[in-house]
């Protein structure tokens, strides 16, 4: 079974401990993405699936496993997803309540790829899972960061490939001046 990981955020520049069998390829399924998740373990405002957001380009890479459970475990470890939240890892074929996305299914069929995994964390803001903040709330929260926290939050936004051009990203760039790094690119195989 050939298995790919679909990515759009920090997996692109720091995939470890995810074991890739290829570099990242553009042309993944277009998915609704936005900067709407305050991270539990870092000062980043993560780019996550957010229904109602504009469809954005994604990347994909083959994983160095042919076992779907192993692929899900690798992604879960990388994303620090608790074992009791299998729904936070999307997969096709679905496993343990994993979310199925028709856009990913159609893309897999078009590419002739057997399976995929992706991060399916929901939006989260002010400690409320599922809460989608407004763009003003996002800009205000990022503006309130200082020191190393602000640097880390800015680095995450700026490293995301420029063509992932969300509405909130435009508001962040307009207000805070955080534009994509010229050298922002995706990783090679690890």
TORVO-479969 format. One line per 8 residues: number of its first residue (from 0); their letters; for each residue x, y, z of N, C-alpha, C, O. Coordinates in nm, 2 decimals, always signed. Example, Ala and Ser with C-alpha at 12.3 -4.5 7.8 and 13.67 -1.06 7.14 Angstrom:
BEGIN
0 = AS = +1.32:-0.57:+0.78:+1.23:-0.45:+0.78:+1.32:-0.33:+0.78:+1.42:-0.33:+0.85  +1.28:-0.22:+0.71:+1.37:-0.11:+0.71:+1.29:+0.00:+0.79:+1.34:+0.11:+0.80
***
This chain:
BEGIN
0 = XXXXXXXX = +0.08:-0.12:+0.00:+0.00:+0.00:+0.00:+0.09:+0.12:+0.00:+0.18:+0.14:+0.09  +0.07:+0.21:-0.10:+0.14:+0.34:-0.09:+0.06:+0.44:-0.01:-0.06:+0.46:-0.03  +0.13:+0.51:+0.08:+0.07:+0.60:+0.17:+0.14:+0.74:+0.16:+0.26:+0.74:+0.17  +0.06:+0.84:+0.16:+0.11:+0.98:+0.16:+0.06:+1.05:+0.28:-0.04:+1.02:+0.34  +0.14:+1.16:+0.31:+0.10:+1.25:+0.41:+0.07:+1.38:+0.34:+0.14:+1.42:+0.25  -0.04:+1.44:+0.37:-0.08:+1.57:+0.31:-0.05:+1.68:+0.42:-0.08:+1.67:+0.53  +0.01:+1.79:+0.37:+0.06:+1.89:+0.47:+0.05:+2.03:+0.41:+0.03:+2.05:+0.29  +0.05:+2.13:+0.50:+0.04:+2.27:+0.46:+0.11:+2.36:+0.55:+0.13:+2.48:+0.52
8 = XXXXXXXX = +0.15:+2.32:+0.67:+0.21:+2.40:+0.77:+0.35:+2.36:+0.81:+0.43:+2.33:+0.72  +0.38:+2.35:+0.94:+0.51:+2.32:+0.98:+0.57:+2.19:+0.95:+0.69:+2.16:+0.95  +0.48:+2.09:+0.91:+0.53:+1.96:+0.86:+0.62:+1.98:+0.74:+0.72:+1.90:+0.72  +0.60:+2.09:+0.67:+0.68:+2.11:+0.55:+0.83:+2.14:+0.58:+0.92:+2.11:+0.50  +0.85:+2.21:+0.68:+0.99:+2.25:+0.71:+1.05:+2.18:+0.83:+1.17:+2.19:+0.86  +0.97:+2.11:+0.91:+1.02:+2.03:+1.02:+0.93:+1.90:+1.04:+0.85:+1.90:+1.13  +0.95:+1.81:+0.95:+0.87:+1.69:+0.95:+0.90:+1.59:+1.06:+0.82:+1.50:+1.09  +1.02:+1.59:+1.12:+1.07:+1.49:+1.21:+0.97:+1.49:+1.33:+0.92:+1.59:+1.38
16 = XXXXXXXX = +0.94:+1.37:+1.38:+0.99:+1.24:+1.35:+0.92:+1.16:+1.24:+0.94:+1.04:+1.22  +0.84:+1.23:+1.16:+0.77:+1.17:+1.05:+0.88:+1.12:+0.95:+0.96:+1.20:+0.91  +0.87:+1.00:+0.91:+0.97:+0.94:+0.81:+0.91:+0.95:+0.67:+0.82:+0.88:+0.64  +0.97:+1.03:+0.59:+0.93:+1.05:+0.45:+1.01:+0.96:+0.36:+1.13:+0.94:+0.38  +0.94:+0.91:+0.25:+1.01:+0.83:+0.15:+1.03:+0.92:+0.02:+1.08:+0.87:-0.08  +0.99:+1.04:+0.03:+1.01:+1.13:-0.09:+1.02:+1.27:-0.03:+0.99:+1.30:+0.09  +1.05:+1.37:-0.12:+1.04:+1.51:-0.08:+0.89:+1.55:-0.09:+0.81:+1.47:-0.13  +0.86:+1.67:-0.05:+0.73:+1.72:-0.06:+0.70:+1.77:-0.20:+0.78:+1.83:-0.27
24 = XXXXXXXX = +0.58:+1.73:-0.25:+0.54:+1.77:-0.38:+0.42:+1.87:-0.38:+0.34:+1.85:-0.29  +0.43:+1.97:-0.46:+0.31:+2.06:-0.47:+0.19:+1.98:-0.54:+0.21:+1.87:-0.59  +0.08:+2.04:-0.54:-0.04:+1.97:-0.61:-0.12:+1.88:-0.53:-0.19:+1.79:-0.58  -0.11:+1.89:-0.39:-0.20:+1.81:-0.31:-0.34:+1.86:-0.32:-0.37:+1.96:-0.40  -0.44:+1.80:-0.26:-0.58:+1.84:-0.27:-0.59:+1.98:-0.21:-0.53:+2.02:-0.11  -0.68:+2.06:-0.27:-0.71:+2.19:-0.22:-0.81:+2.18:-0.10:-0.91:+2.11:-0.11  -0.77:+2.24:+0.01:-0.85:+2.22:+0.13:-0.87:+2.36:+0.20:-0.80:+2.45:+0.18  -0.98:+2.37:+0.28:-1.01:+2.49:+0.35:-0.92:+2.51:+0.47:-0.93:+2.45:+0.57
32 = XXXXXXXX = -0.83:+2.61:+0.46:-0.73:+2.63:+0.56:-0.73:+2.77:+0.61:-0.76:+2.87:+0.53  -0.71:+2.79:+0.74:-0.70:+2.92:+0.80:-0.62:+2.91:+0.93:-0.61:+2.81:+0.99  -0.56:+3.02:+0.97:-0.48:+3.04:+1.09:-0.58:+3.05:+1.21:-0.61:+3.16:+1.25  -0.63:+2.94:+1.26:-0.74:+2.95:+1.36:-0.71:+2.86:+1.48:-0.81:+2.83:+1.56  -0.59:+2.81:+1.50:-0.57:+2.72:+1.62:-0.45:+2.77:+1.71:-0.34:+2.77:+1.66  -0.48:+2.81:+1.83:-0.38:+2.83:+1.92:-0.32:+2.70:+1.97:-0.40:+2.61:+2.01  -0.19:+2.68:+1.95:-0.13:+2.56:+1.99:-0.13:+2.53:+2.14:-0.11:+2.63:+2.22  -0.14:+2.41:+2.17:-0.13:+2.37:+2.32:+0.02:+2.37:+2.37:+0.04:+2.38:+2.48
40 = XXXXXXXX = +0.11:+2.35:+2.27:+0.25:+2.33:+2.32:+0.35:+2.42:+2.25:+0.47:+2.39:+2.25  +0.30:+2.53:+2.19:+0.39:+2.63:+2.13:+0.32:+2.76:+2.11:+0.20:+2.76:+2.12  +0.39:+2.87:+2.09:+0.33:+3.00:+2.08:+0.27:+3.02:+1.94:+0.24:+3.14:+1.90  +0.27:+2.92:+1.85:+0.22:+2.94:+1.72:+0.07:+2.95:+1.71:+0.00:+2.89:+1.79  +0.02:+3.02:+1.61:-0.12:+3.01:+1.57:-0.12:+2.93:+1.44:-0.08:+2.97:+1.33  -0.16:+2.80:+1.46:-0.15:+2.71:+1.35:-0.25:+2.72:+1.24:-0.37:+2.76:+1.27  -0.21:+2.69:+1.12:-0.29:+2.68:+1.00:-0.36:+2.54:+1.01:-0.29:+2.44:+1.00  -0.49:+2.54:+1.02:-0.57:+2.41:+1.03:-0.68:+2.41:+0.93:-0.72:+2.51:+0.88
48 = XXXXXXXX = -0.74:+2.29:+0.92:-0.86:+2.28:+0.84:-0.97:+2.36:+0.90:-0.99:+2.35:+1.03  -1.04:+2.44:+0.83:-1.15:+2.53:+0.88:-1.26:+2.54:+0.78:-1.25:+2.62:+0.68  -1.36:+2.46:+0.79:-1.47:+2.46:+0.69:-1.52:+2.60:+0.68:-1.54:+2.68:+0.78  -1.55:+2.64:+0.56:-1.59:+2.78:+0.53:-1.48:+2.87:+0.48:-1.50:+2.98:+0.43  -1.35:+2.83:+0.51:-1.24:+2.91:+0.47:-1.21:+2.88:+0.32:-1.27:+2.78:+0.26  -1.14:+2.96:+0.25:-1.11:+2.94:+0.11:-1.02:+2.82:+0.09:-0.94:+2.78:+0.18  -1.04:+2.75:-0.02:-0.96:+2.63:-0.05:-0.82:+2.67:-0.09:-0.80:+2.76:-0.17  -0.72:+2.61:-0.02:-0.58:+2.64:-0.04:-0.51:+2.52:-0.09:-0.55:+2.41:-0.07
56 = XXXXXXXX = -0.40:+2.55:-0.16:-0.31:+2.44:-0.21:-0.24:+2.37:-0.09:-0.22:+2.43:+0.01  -0.21:+2.24:-0.11:-0.14:+2.16:-0.01:-0.03:+2.09:-0.08:-0.01:+2.09:-0.20  +0.05:+2.03:+0.00:+0.17:+1.95:-0.04:+0.14:+1.80:+0.00:+0.06:+1.77:+0.08  +0.22:+1.71:-0.06:+0.21:+1.57:-0.03:+0.35:+1.51:-0.04:+0.43:+1.55:-0.12  +0.37:+1.40:+0.04:+0.49:+1.32:+0.03:+0.46:+1.18:+0.07:+0.37:+1.15:+0.15  +0.53:+1.09:+0.00:+0.52:+0.95:+0.04:+0.58:+0.92:+0.17:+0.68:+0.98:+0.21  +0.52:+0.84:+0.25:+0.57:+0.80:+0.38:+0.65:+0.67:+0.37:+0.63:+0.59:+0.29  +0.75:+0.66:+0.46:+0.84:+0.54:+0.46:+0.77:+0.43:+0.54:+0.83:+0.37:+0.63
64 = XXXXXXXX = +0.65:+0.40:+0.50:+0.58:+0.28:+0.56:+0.47:+0.24:+0.46:+0.42:+0.33:+0.39  +0.43:+0.12:+0.47:+0.31:+0.07:+0.39:+0.20:+0.03:+0.48:+0.10:-0.04:+0.43  +0.21:+0.06:+0.61:+0.11:+0.03:+0.70:+0.04:+0.15:+0.75:+0.10:+0.24:+0.81  -0.10:+0.15:+0.74:-0.17:+0.27:+0.77:-0.17:+0.30:+0.92:-0.16:+0.42:+0.96  -0.17:+0.20:+1.00:-0.16:+0.23:+1.15:-0.03:+0.29:+1.19:-0.02:+0.38:+1.27  +0.08:+0.25:+1.12:+0.21:+0.31:+1.15:+0.22:+0.45:+1.10:+0.27:+0.54:+1.17  +0.16:+0.48:+0.98:+0.15:+0.61:+0.93:+0.08:+0.70:+1.02:+0.12:+0.82:+1.05  -0.04:+0.66:+1.07:-0.12:+0.74:+1.17:-0.04:+0.76:+1.30:-0.04:+0.87:+1.35
72 = XXXXXXXX = +0.03:+0.66:+1.34:+0.11:+0.67:+1.47:+0.22:+0.77:+1.45:+0.25:+0.85:+1.54  +0.29:+0.76:+1.34:+0.40:+0.86:+1.31:+0.35:+1.00:+1.31:+0.41:+1.09:+1.37  +0.24:+1.03:+1.24:+0.18:+1.16:+1.24:+0.13:+1.20:+1.37:+0.15:+1.32:+1.41  +0.07:+1.11:+1.45:+0.02:+1.15:+1.58:+0.14:+1.18:+1.67:+0.12:+1.28:+1.75  +0.25:+1.11:+1.66:+0.37:+1.14:+1.74:+0.42:+1.28:+1.71:+0.45:+1.36:+1.79  +0.43:+1.31:+1.58:+0.48:+1.44:+1.53:+0.40:+1.55:+1.57:+0.45:+1.66:+1.61  +0.27:+1.53:+1.57:+0.17:+1.64:+1.60:+0.14:+1.64:+1.75:+0.06:+1.73:+1.79  +0.19:+1.55:+1.83:+0.16:+1.54:+1.97:+0.02:+1.52:+2.00:-0.04:+1.59:+2.09
80 = XXXXXXXX = -0.05:+1.44:+1.92:-0.19:+1.41:+1.93:-0.20:+1.29:+2.03:-0.14:+1.18:+2.01  -0.28:+1.30:+2.13:-0.31:+1.20:+2.23:-0.37:+1.08:+2.16:-0.45:+1.09:+2.07  -0.34:+0.96:+2.21:-0.39:+0.84:+2.16:-0.55:+0.83:+2.17:-0.61:+0.76:+2.09  -0.60:+0.90:+2.26:-0.75:+0.90:+2.28:-0.82:+1.00:+2.18:-0.94:+1.02:+2.20  -0.75:+1.06:+2.09:-0.80:+1.15:+1.99:-0.77:+1.11:+1.85:-0.71:+1.18:+1.77  -0.81:+0.98:+1.81:-0.78:+0.94:+1.68:-0.85:+1.02:+1.57:-0.80:+1.02:+1.45  -0.95:+1.09:+1.61:-1.02:+1.18:+1.51:-0.94:+1.30:+1.47:-0.98:+1.37:+1.38  -0.83:+1.33:+1.54:-0.75:+1.44:+1.51:-0.65:+1.40:+1.40:-0.57:+1.49:+1.36
88 = XXXXXXXX = -0.65:+1.28:+1.35:-0.57:+1.24:+1.24:-0.67:+1.19:+1.13:-0.73:+1.09:+1.15  -0.67:+1.26:+1.02:-0.76:+1.22:+0.91:-0.69:+1.11:+0.83:-0.56:+1.11:+0.82  -0.76:+1.02:+0.78:-0.70:+0.92:+0.70:-0.81:+0.86:+0.60:-0.93:+0.85:+0.63  -0.76:+0.82:+0.49:-0.83:+0.74:+0.39:-0.74:+0.62:+0.36:-0.63:+0.64:+0.31  -0.79:+0.50:+0.38:-0.92:+0.46:+0.44:-0.93:+0.51:+0.59:-0.82:+0.52:+0.66  -1.05:+0.53:+0.64:-1.07:+0.58:+0.77:-1.04:+0.47:+0.88:-1.07:+0.35:+0.85  -0.99:+0.52:+0.99:-0.96:+0.42:+1.10:-1.01:+0.49:+1.23:-0.98:+0.61:+1.25  -1.07:+0.42:+1.32:-1.10:+0.47:+1.46:-1.16:+0.61:+1.46:-1.12:+0.69:+1.53
96 = XXXXXXXX = -1.26:+0.63:+1.38:-1.33:+0.76:+1.38:-1.26:+0.87:+1.31:-1.29:+0.99:+1.32  -1.16:+0.83:+1.23:-1.08:+0.93:+1.15:-1.18:+1.00:+1.05:-1.27:+0.94:+1.00  -1.15:+1.13:+1.03:-1.23:+1.21:+0.94:-1.20:+1.17:+0.80:-1.09:+1.15:+0.76  -1.31:+1.16:+0.72:-1.30:+1.13:+0.57:-1.33:+1.26:+0.50:-1.43:+1.32:+0.53  -1.25:+1.30:+0.41:-1.27:+1.42:+0.34:-1.29:+1.38:+0.19:-1.20:+1.32:+0.13  -1.40:+1.42:+0.13:-1.43:+1.38:-0.01:-1.33:+1.44:-0.10:-1.30:+1.38:-0.21  -1.28:+1.56:-0.07:-1.18:+1.62:-0.16:-1.05:+1.54:-0.16:-0.99:+1.53:-0.27  -1.01:+1.49:-0.04:-0.89:+1.40:-0.04:-0.92:+1.27:-0.11:-0.83:+1.23:-0.19
104 = XXXXXXXX = -1.03:+1.21:-0.09:-1.07:+1.09:-0.16:-1.06:+1.10:-0.31:-1.00:+1.02:-0.38  -1.12:+1.21:-0.36:-1.12:+1.23:-0.51:-0.97:+1.25:-0.56:-0.94:+1.20:-0.66  -0.89:+1.32:-0.48:-0.75:+1.35:-0.52:-0.67:+1.22:-0.52:-0.60:+1.20:-0.61  -0.69:+1.13:-0.42:-0.63:+1.00:-0.42:-0.66:+0.92:-0.54:-0.57:+0.86:-0.60  -0.79:+0.92:-0.57:-0.83:+0.84:-0.69:-0.77:+0.89:-0.82:-0.73:+0.82:-0.90  -0.76:+1.02:-0.83:-0.70:+1.09:-0.95:-0.56:+1.05:-0.96:-0.51:+1.03:-1.07  -0.49:+1.05:-0.85:-0.34:+1.02:-0.84:-0.31:+0.87:-0.84:-0.19:+0.84:-0.87  -0.41:+0.79:-0.82:-0.38:+0.65:-0.81:-0.30:+0.61:-0.68:-0.22:+0.51:-0.69
112 = XXXXXXXX = -0.32:+0.68:-0.58:-0.25:+0.66:-0.45:-0.35:+0.58:-0.36:-0.47:+0.61:-0.35  -0.30:+0.49:-0.28:-0.39:+0.40:-0.20:-0.44:+0.47:-0.08:-0.56:+0.45:-0.04  -0.36:+0.54:-0.01:-0.40:+0.59:+0.12:-0.33:+0.73:+0.16:-0.23:+0.76:+0.10  -0.39:+0.80:+0.25:-0.34:+0.93:+0.29:-0.37:+0.95:+0.44:-0.47:+0.90:+0.49  -0.28:+1.02:+0.50:-0.30:+1.07:+0.64:-0.28:+1.22:+0.64:-0.20:+1.28:+0.56  -0.35:+1.29:+0.73:-0.33:+1.44:+0.74:-0.37:+1.48:+0.88:-0.44:+1.41:+0.95  -0.32:+1.59:+0.92:-0.36:+1.65:+1.05:-0.50:+1.70:+1.05:-0.53:+1.79:+0.96  -0.59:+1.66:+1.14:-0.73:+1.70:+1.14:-0.76:+1.77:+1.27:-0.88:+1.76:+1.32
120 = XXXXXXXX = -0.67:+1.85:+1.32:-0.70:+1.93:+1.44:-0.80:+2.03:+1.41:-0.79:+2.09:+1.30  -0.90:+2.06:+1.50:-1.00:+2.16:+1.47:-0.94:+2.30:+1.51:-0.84:+2.31:+1.58  -1.01:+2.40:+1.47:-0.98:+2.54:+1.52:-0.99:+2.53:+1.67:-1.06:+2.45:+1.73  -0.92:+2.62:+1.74:-0.92:+2.64:+1.88:-0.87:+2.78:+1.92:-0.77:+2.82:+1.88  -0.95:+2.85:+2.00:-0.91:+2.98:+2.04:-0.96:+3.01:+2.18:-1.07:+2.97:+2.21  -0.88:+3.07:+2.26:-0.91:+3.10:+2.40:-0.95:+2.98:+2.47:-1.04:+2.98:+2.56  -0.88:+2.87:+2.44:-0.91:+2.74:+2.51:-1.03:+2.67:+2.47:-1.06:+2.56:+2.53  -1.10:+2.71:+2.37:-1.23:+2.65:+2.33:-1.21:+2.58:+2.20:-1.19:+2.64:+2.09
128 = XXXXXXXX = -1.21:+2.45:+2.20:-1.19:+2.37:+2.08:-1.32:+2.39:+1.99:-1.43:+2.39:+2.04  -1.29:+2.41:+1.86:-1.39:+2.43:+1.77:-1.42:+2.58:+1.75:-1.50:+2.61:+1.65  -1.37:+2.67:+1.83:-1.40:+2.81:+1.82:-1.31:+2.87:+1.71:-1.19:+2.86:+1.72  -1.38:+2.93:+1.61:-1.31:+3.00:+1.51:-1.30:+3.15:+1.54:-1.40:+3.22:+1.55  -1.18:+3.20:+1.56:-1.17:+3.34:+1.60:-1.19:+3.43:+1.47:-1.18:+3.38:+1.36  -1.22:+3.56:+1.49:-1.23:+3.65:+1.38:-1.08:+3.69:+1.34:-0.99:+3.66:+1.42  -1.07:+3.75:+1.23:-0.93:+3.79:+1.18:-0.88:+3.90:+1.28:-0.76:+3.91:+1.31  -0.97:+3.98:+1.33:-0.93:+4.09:+1.43:-0.88:+4.03:+1.55:-0.78:+4.07:+1.61
136 = XXXXXXXX = -0.95:+3.92:+1.60:-0.90:+3.85:+1.72:-0.76:+3.79:+1.70:-0.68:+3.79:+1.79  -0.74:+3.73:+1.58:-0.61:+3.67:+1.55:-0.50:+3.77:+1.55:-0.40:+3.75:+1.61  -0.53:+3.88:+1.48:-0.42:+3.99:+1.47:-0.40:+4.04:+1.61:-0.28:+4.07:+1.65  -0.50:+4.07:+1.69:-0.48:+4.12:+1.83:-0.40:+4.02:+1.91:-0.31:+4.06:+1.99  -0.43:+3.89:+1.90:-0.36:+3.79:+1.98:-0.21:+3.79:+1.94:-0.12:+3.78:+2.03  -0.19:+3.78:+1.81:-0.05:+3.78:+1.76:+0.03:+3.91:+1.80:+0.14:+3.90:+1.84  -0.04:+4.02:+1.80:+0.02:+4.15:+1.84:+0.05:+4.15:+1.99:+0.15:+4.22:+2.02  -0.02:+4.08:+2.07:+0.01:+4.08:+2.21:+0.12:+3.99:+2.25:+0.17:+3.99:+2.36
144 = XXXXXXXX = +0.17:+3.91:+2.16:+0.29:+3.82:+2.19:+0.41:+3.91:+2.20:+0.42:+4.02:+2.14  +0.51:+3.86:+2.28:+0.64:+3.94:+2.29:+0.75:+3.84:+2.30:+0.74:+3.72:+2.33  +0.87:+3.89:+2.28:+0.99:+3.81:+2.30:+1.00:+3.69:+2.21:+0.96:+3.70:+2.09  +1.04:+3.58:+2.27:+1.06:+3.45:+2.20:+0.92:+3.40:+2.14:+0.91:+3.34:+2.04  +0.82:+3.43:+2.22:+0.68:+3.38:+2.17:+0.64:+3.45:+2.05:+0.59:+3.39:+1.95  +0.67:+3.58:+2.04:+0.64:+3.66:+1.92:+0.72:+3.61:+1.80:+0.67:+3.60:+1.69  +0.85:+3.59:+1.83:+0.94:+3.54:+1.72:+0.89:+3.41:+1.67:+0.90:+3.39:+1.55  +0.86:+3.32:+1.75:+0.81:+3.18:+1.71:+0.68:+3.19:+1.63:+0.66:+3.13:+1.53
152 = XXXXXXXX = +0.59:+3.28:+1.68:+0.46:+3.29:+1.61:+0.48:+3.35:+1.47:+0.43:+3.31:+1.37  +0.57:+3.45:+1.46:+0.60:+3.52:+1.33:+0.67:+3.42:+1.24:+0.64:+3.42:+1.12  +0.77:+3.34:+1.29:+0.84:+3.25:+1.21:+0.75:+3.15:+1.15:+0.76:+3.11:+1.03  +0.65:+3.10:+1.22:+0.55:+3.00:+1.17:+0.48:+3.06:+1.05:+0.47:+3.00:+0.94  +0.42:+3.18:+1.07:+0.35:+3.25:+0.96:+0.44:+3.27:+0.84:+0.39:+3.25:+0.73  +0.56:+3.32:+0.86:+0.64:+3.36:+0.75:+0.70:+3.24:+0.68:+0.73:+3.25:+0.56  +0.72:+3.12:+0.74:+0.77:+3.00:+0.68:+0.66:+2.93:+0.59:+0.70:+2.85:+0.50  +0.54:+2.96:+0.62:+0.43:+2.89:+0.54:+0.44:+2.94:+0.40:+0.46:+3.06:+0.37
160 = XXXXXXXX = +0.44:+2.85:+0.30:+0.46:+2.89:+0.16:+0.36:+3.01:+0.12:+0.25:+3.01:+0.16  +0.41:+3.10:+0.04:+0.34:+3.22:+0.01:+0.21:+3.20:-0.06:+0.11:+3.27:-0.04  +0.20:+3.09:-0.14:+0.08:+3.07:-0.22:-0.04:+3.02:-0.13:-0.15:+3.00:-0.18  -0.01:+2.99:+0.00:-0.12:+2.96:+0.09:-0.16:+3.09:+0.15:-0.12:+3.13:+0.26  -0.24:+3.16:+0.07:-0.27:+3.30:+0.09:-0.41:+3.32:+0.15:-0.51:+3.35:+0.07  -0.42:+3.29:+0.28:-0.55:+3.30:+0.34:-0.60:+3.44:+0.37:-0.52:+3.53:+0.37  -0.72:+3.46:+0.40:-0.78:+3.59:+0.44:-0.71:+3.64:+0.57:-0.67:+3.76:+0.57  -0.69:+3.55:+0.67:-0.63:+3.59:+0.79:-0.48:+3.63:+0.77:-0.43:+3.72:+0.83
168 = XXXXXXXX = -0.42:+3.55:+0.68:-0.27:+3.58:+0.65:-0.26:+3.72:+0.59:-0.17:+3.79:+0.62  -0.35:+3.76:+0.51:-0.35:+3.89:+0.45:-0.37:+4.00:+0.56:-0.30:+4.10:+0.56  -0.46:+3.97:+0.65:-0.48:+4.07:+0.76:-0.35:+4.08:+0.85:-0.32:+4.19:+0.90  -0.29:+3.97:+0.87:-0.16:+3.96:+0.95:-0.05:+4.04:+0.88:+0.01:+4.12:+0.94  -0.04:+4.02:+0.75:+0.06:+4.09:+0.68:+0.04:+4.24:+0.67:+0.13:+4.32:+0.68  -0.09:+4.28:+0.66:-0.13:+4.42:+0.65:-0.10:+4.49:+0.78:-0.05:+4.60:+0.78  -0.13:+4.42:+0.89:-0.12:+4.49:+1.02:+0.02:+4.47:+1.08:+0.08:+4.57:+1.13  +0.07:+4.35:+1.08:+0.20:+4.32:+1.15:+0.32:+4.32:+1.05:+0.43:+4.32:+1.10
176 = XXXXXXXX = +0.30:+4.32:+0.92:+0.40:+4.31:+0.82:+0.47:+4.18:+0.81:+0.58:+4.17:+0.76  +0.40:+4.07:+0.86:+0.46:+3.94:+0.86:+0.43:+3.87:+0.72:+0.33:+3.81:+0.70  +0.52:+3.89:+0.63:+0.51:+3.83:+0.49:+0.59:+3.71:+0.48:+0.69:+3.69:+0.56  +0.57:+3.63:+0.38:+0.64:+3.50:+0.36:+0.79:+3.54:+0.35:+0.83:+3.63:+0.28  +0.87:+3.45:+0.40:+1.02:+3.46:+0.38:+1.05:+3.43:+0.24:+0.99:+3.34:+0.18  +1.13:+3.51:+0.18:+1.17:+3.48:+0.04:+1.22:+3.34:+0.02:+1.20:+3.28:-0.08  +1.30:+3.29:+0.12:+1.36:+3.16:+0.11:+1.26:+3.05:+0.17:+1.31:+2.93:+0.18  +1.14:+3.08:+0.20:+1.05:+2.98:+0.25:+1.03:+2.87:+0.14:+0.99:+2.90:+0.03
184 = XXXXXX = +1.06:+2.75:+0.18:+1.04:+2.64:+0.09:+1.02:+2.51:+0.17:+1.02:+2.52:+0.30  +0.99:+2.41:+0.11:+0.96:+2.28:+0.18:+1.08:+2.20:+0.19:+1.18:+2.22:+0.12  +1.08:+2.10:+0.28:+1.19:+2.02:+0.31:+1.22:+1.92:+0.21:+1.14:+1.89:+0.11  +1.33:+1.86:+0.22:+1.37:+1.74:+0.14:+1.33:+1.62:+0.22:+1.29:+1.63:+0.33  +1.36:+1.50:+0.16:+1.33:+1.38:+0.23:+1.41:+1.37:+0.36:+1.53:+1.41:+0.36  +1.35:+1.32:+0.47:+1.42:+1.29:+0.59:+1.43:+1.15:+0.62:+1.49:+1.11:+0.73
***
